[in-house]
Every structure is written in structure tokens, then in C-alpha cells.
Amino acid sequence: MYPALIQRVLRRSALAAAIAASAIVVTAASDWPEWRGPSRDGRSSEINLPAKWSPKGENLAWRIPIGSRSSPVVFGNRLYLNSPVGDLANTQERLAAIDAETGKVVWEKRFSQYLSDVPQHRASWASPAVDPETGNIYVFTVAAQLICVAPDGKIVWDRSLPDEYGAVTTHGGRTTSPIVEGDKVILNALVLAWGDLNRTGNRYFAFDKKTGQTVWIASPQARHYDTNYSTPIVANIDGTRALIVGGTDGVYHALKVNTGEKIWSIEVSKRAILNSALFRDNVAYITHGEENMDTTEMGMIAAVDATKSGTLAVDAFKWRTRGFLPSFASPVMDDQRLYTIDNSAIVGAFDLKTGARLWEKSLGTLQKGSPLLADGKLYVGTENGKFYILRPSATGVEVLDEDLLGTEQTPEPIIASPIVADGRVYVTSMDATYAIGKRIARTAARSSTGSTGSTSSTGSPAVVQVFPYESIISPGQTVTLKARLFDAKGNFIREEPAAQWSVDQVSGAVDAKGVYTAAAQGSSAGFVKATVAGASGTARVRVVEPLPWSFDFDSAAAEAPPAWWTGAPGKVFQRTVEGAGKVLMRPRDDTVGRRAKVFLGQPTMTGYTVEADVRGRETRRQRGDVGLINERYGLVLFGNGQKLELHPWQAADEMTVRVPFAWDADKWYRLKLRVDQLPDGSARVRGKVWPSADPEPAAWTIEKVDKIPHKMGSPGLYADGISDVYFDNVKVYKNQ
């Protein structure tokens, strides 16, 4: 695969050089393969687009009753939409492939959600992305699962970020839309993993688009304020292919696309940034709607010199305009003006050269979606259910069309951003998707030009990248690693066959060709290192032995839990506790991050049972919660609630099974959770709990037959540290 990649890179080098001065590449009629379109700027160069329509029929091509908070994308003759499906007791996310001409559903793929704090009404937040080379579609769910789907609807690969990286989701549901850049799929997520990812933080991930293997993980953020959904843009800055994205730390970051290295960062907000940036002629245009760093005035529109490096200061701003609050909407721009929308649906226009506020126009009271700029028009949907077609100018804006989706009594909120492809505008409300205007029919997919890959280089090596960056294997298995060399601008040079290889912390050995072989027995975690001409890079490797497992913590040599566990650092500790002995402890924690989800093994495991002794304390009349995870199902004893719950999707209360269960503080209980995949495609999930000193009861305490089951997942432990909770005698074994 990789030699073919090199050939593609060489073929693209001339094109990449031609567009090095700007990230904006638009075509006359094109696909819309990602949330912000072919140029990732919410803009299209298509002309003769609709200036008027009616939801009742005028200029309406079709309407289908599939709504979503995420925007659709278009590639070839297909429109792809990520949307929730099913009632509250059976909600899933669905990727629907829709015939763009007729609106008929060609196929759909459904994904059950798990280990997520996002409720059903906030599902399907992220828009899919299509790879112009293969036609594969990438979906990132509210369970933080990244899935690659072939054009015929078959699953190519998937990555479960909760099992693998301890991904953290929140009730707000903010989920980033992926982008496809060259040979990589890129997104960001809040995670707590293992090793050098041993603190909770927002990370940026690049995955190989064909295999799903991890290419790099970047951690430019020193802190984390809140979740976000700033989708990256990519720009050529002085020969460096750069990723520009707003962080959960109130900082805009620029990273090298091929290596994840930080180029620059600029702090602008006291909260997370939800907006995507724009780029032109080495200037990054950035926005946010939160409190500024140097004034109490809220919101900012700004232009930043993108050629700088390091931690940027005030002198990096070409101009700043404060007092406009586009918390949710991302901006668009034409040759002279930037347009964006604040939280209360007021459209504002700003001069690109000076930042001067030129005019404002109120469209409603609530705004989430971003505008579309095409054919000299702004297409805008509001959360009040109004859809506008506007003609902006230097002095004001003309309303060409205004339509209400739904009725005055029950309007259809528009949270998704409108898109355009092949002469047709598409708008998705929370209830339906509308196709507006006459479509320019075509018989084959026309490749978009927003993703150009990387240039080749003959420069000196500055960075060694080891690929794949992350592996999880069994004892005795091997993984073939490659040392890739990049120059100082992040451009690929070559694979280096003569790298010097070594291992650190992980058991096993690596040979001179980069083939790592795990030790024949035992679990471990660590790094494999490649060194070339004084520069080094590492890959993360976990070795997890097959079942059965048993952990009694009696021989623990340190407080830190086993190194190959994910989500454990800083959350659980091996300690000797008076009255309880040597245990695994989740200490009391008053912060919002007091819950722990600790994963012990591989995300593909199935057909096993998890058991553990558990015990809780009472502090200030508060009791913690404690539980087990099996194939992405949770079994949780609630201390304050005095109940036992079985969760297919913890935030989905309608899917939860619960029974009362009175359990005492400072007393050991045995928890047991078993999952069986049934021949009819459903799963039987059963849990039981009893005092550890008593014989195991024959009957299960709680049970659910899940018709939309999870098929696999890592065993794990759950703890909510309202007060101390303990685990002991943890066992995982094949179903018997």
C-alpha cells in the first residue's frame, strides 16, 4: 500500500505547489464531501442557484422525513446523512445513503450507541465525510466510535475510542465532524488513555483512511475547559500543510497535517471554541462567542498572521473586532467581507481588511447552524424554523426568500448547516431533509479538490514517525513497524529501512527491520522507538494476554494500576485500606470528572463474563456508585439510589433496566455481568449481585434481551467517586 501512496504523493506535488498560497479551491459544480464543503469554508462557486422556493412545492425537488442536527454531504449521485432512528427505547444512529436525484433511500447502516453520556435527542451530532479517492464514508458517533463505510454500505473498519483511548462524552453531545486529508482521517476527542496519554485532555487524531490504523496523536492543549465541535480546516502555509482548529481550551491551534506537530497557537477565549476557521493568503480568520481573555466584552471576529510560529501574542492579530457573539455558527467570506451569525440569529458582515462591522440583520432569536455562501447569496436556517435566502452587499442585505419549515405552532428547528451540490441546495431540519432547485444530473462521481495530500521532499530529516502509532496485540504476536521521515515543514521524505530500533517498558523485542514480537506470556504496555540520525519517534504498544484474568491486588508493587489498562491513570489506585485490605480504589472526588471507566483489554472481545467484589463507603451522607462493563454494557450499583441498573447506553433512560437493591456501606458484595450473543442477532445481558460472604444465588438479579445489541467490547470497571469505592478479586473469563 505504501509504495502506491508515494506514487500518488509524487503525482500530486505539482498540484500542491500550485495551491500553496491558499487553502481555497472551489469548482464550478462539485460534490460537498464534508461538513464545510469541498474547500472547508462553507462556500461554493456554483451559480444559478435557487433564489426562491416553498416547502409546499415551489422549486422543491423532494422532501423526506429524515431529520438531524448534522448536515448531509454529497458525493456523486448520493447524499449521505447521519441521523437518529428509532423510538427512545431503541434509538440508534443511522447513516443513510440517499439518491440525490429522487430522495429515495438506497441503503442505511445503523449503529447502536454505548458508554456515552449523550442522550438520544442529541444523537447524530457529527456530519459524515466522504473520501474522494475511494468513495468511503466516515462517521463519528456520539459514542466516539469512528466507522468507515464502503459505498455499498458495508463496514470497512471501525475504531472504538472509549475502549481504546478512554474517550469521554458529555450530556451536551458535542462531537466533531471528521475530515479526510490525503491518506488520513482527522478528528479530535476528549480522552484519558494510558502511558503518555495519562491525563484527561482533548487530543487530535489522524487515522489511516484505508486501514483505520493510528498515524499520529497530538496533544497541543495544556488544559481543557469544555467539549467542542470545531472542525479542522487545512491550509498551505509557506510550504507546510497545516491543520487549523479551535480547541477545548479556548485556543486556536495550527498543527502539521502529516506529523501532528504544533506550528502555532493563539489563546482567544476563556471557554471552548465551537467555530471553524477560514484561511486566505496566509491569514487565518477566527471567531468565537465566549468571554475574551483581555476584556469582559464577549465574542470576537479576528484576522491572524498564520505565518508566525510558537505561542502567538497580540502582535499576531491583523485586526480584532469584539462584541459579536457567534458561539455556534462558523463564518463564511467572499472577496471583501466575512459573514457570520450570533447566538440570537443576527447576521453580521465584517470588512476583511479592517474588521469593521458593516451591517447587521436579525433573522430570529436562536441560532446554531452555519451559513452557506454560494452564487452571491447566503443560505441560512435558524433554530426558530425559518430558512432564508439573502443577498449581501457592502451596505446591507436583501431578503430574497423567507420560509417557515413546519407550522407556527410546531416549527422545524434547523440546527444543521445548509449545503449545495450540482445546482441544488439541501437543508436538513430536525424533522426532514429538503432538496431545493433543479439538480445538474451526472453519471459519475466528480472528485472534489479540498484534500490535496502532502508534497514530497528532498530535505533533511527532522521528524521520525513510527507507523502504526498504536497497536494492541496478544503475547507472541508481531507487528511490523515503519520509520517514516519528514522534513522540518512536515513533508514526507521516505521510509527509512536502516533505522535503529529499541523497546521501552513493553515486553518483547524488535528486530533491525522494525518487526516487534511480544513476549510469549504476560501483559504489558510501552513503546517501540526508531532512531534515525539523532532524531527519534515512538509507537505505542499494548500486549494483553488471553482470558482468563484474575486481579486480587495483593502483590501490587505500586499504586498505579496495570500499565495496559485504559482510562485508569489518576482515577483508580492500588492501595491498602484499613478494614478492606489491598484493593483497587476509586477515591472520593468532588470534581465533574469524578466518574471512572477503566478498560482492561481489547475492544474486539466477546463471549465472556466479568466478576468483582465491590464495596462503598459513606461520606457526608453520600455514597458512590460502582459497577462492571462487559461488551459495552454497564452493570452499576447506585449508592445513594440503592438500586441496580443495566445500561446498554447509560444516558438513554428508556433503554435502562433497573431493580431496587439495598446494599450497605462498608460491606463487600459480588457483582457479576454476562453477555451472550444469541442466534437471532439479539444479546442476552444478565447481571447479579449478592453479599460476597454468601453463596452465589442461582437466579440472575437483572436481565435484558437487547434487540439492537453491542457485539463486542473491552471488559471494564465503572466507579463514580462521590465517596470512596473499592474493587477486589476481579475476574474475567470465557462464558461457561
Disulfide bonds with the S-S distance in Angstrom:
none
